[in-house]
Amino acid sequence: MTDWIDAHHHLWKYDPDQYPWMSDRMSGLRQDHGLDMFKGVAQPLGVTGSVAVQARQIVEETDYLMHIAEHDDFVRGVVGWLPLIAPDVEEYIDRFAHRPKLKGLRHVLHDEPDAFYMLRDDFNNGVTKLKHHGLTYDLLIFPDHLPQALIFVDRHPEQVFIVDHIAKPSITTGAMEPWKTGLRDLAKRENVICKISGMMTEARWDGWSDDDFTPYLDAVLEAFRPERLMFGSDWPVMTMAGHYADWMRIVRSWSARLSGSEMNAIRISTATRIYSLGD
């Protein structure tokens, strides 16, 4: 069995006050989802390492994930959260940057009431601090955010950006535009990488088919090529729409036509290189 890295999953001890984004429709998420549970579904399918990604926008979230990663080598890296708009943002970054398993930061941009939050001067000031510390930035957006994402990325040409969940196209409706064109334009920036993740929850939770995902997977392959694509699950959020094994099956089947080196890039080498998981 070939090795895989899951470059996008979450872990939490459930507290209703800490996870207000879990709607009634997501009631199945309202319980603890720890590392042992994740390993139980991922390891039998060939996953040998992972990147844990923030699910709360508090500094304690980064501490929580770092503690897990530093006590279990299965979690090879963490994408945390720090207050990038804070005047003393560099002090926050300095507090964590010496810990090798912190690989990047993320802010839940697509939930901000201001659709142009990413263009704020204070937010961009925070982002300018990341490259010096070797930190990536995960870009969590909807298709409507792609025009401003182009402006945002162009302000930071030397910063590595990773698009989460292929920018969340509406797989439910089958719509391809303007998502496809916007993502293709973003992919022209060589400092932008894309995660093949989080797609099942953008489809019909109770009625998707494997073929629903193919046009979107083909589009990101054309835009980014395998060397800038990485596999991720978005576990446990993705369990609202299916099983971990479902997503692994879909990606394995779709990527079977690729060469060995191309498949290896998506499975493991892109994530290892971009997140410096060997460090």
Salt bridges, closest charged atoms under 4 A:
ASP24 OD1 - ARG30 NH2 3.20
GLU61 OE1 - ARG56 NE 2.74
ASP63 OD2 - ARG95 NH2 2.93
ASP63 OD1 - ARG99 NH1 3.15
GLU70 OE2 - ARG99 NE 2.96
ASP72 OD2 - LYS39 NZ 3.01
ASP73 OD1 - LYS101 NZ 3.29
GLU90 OE1 - LYS129 NZ 3.80
ASP94 OD1 - HIS133 NE2 3.43
ASP111 OD1 - HIS110 ND1 2.95
GLU112 OE2 - HIS107 NE2 2.69
ASP122 OD2 - ARG120 NH2 2.67
ASP138 OD2 - LYS195 NZ 2.75
ASP154 OD2 - ARG189 NH2 2.88
GLU158 OE1 - LYS131 NZ 3.85
ASP164 OD1 - HIS8 ND1 3.78
ASP164 OD2 - ARG106 NH1 3.11
ASP164 OD1 - LYS195 NZ 3.62
ASP185 OD1 - LYS188 NZ 3.50
GLU190 OE1 - ARG228 NE 3.77
GLU202 OE2 - LYS168 NZ 3.97
ASP210 OD1 - ARG249 NH2 2.78
ASP212 OD2 - ARG204 NH2 3.28
ASP218 OD1 - ARG257 NH2 2.39
ASP234 OD1 - HIS8 NE2 3.74
ASP234 OD1 - HIS10 NE2 2.86
ASP234 OD1 - HIS165 NE2 3.64
ASP246 OD1 - ARG249 NH1 3.08
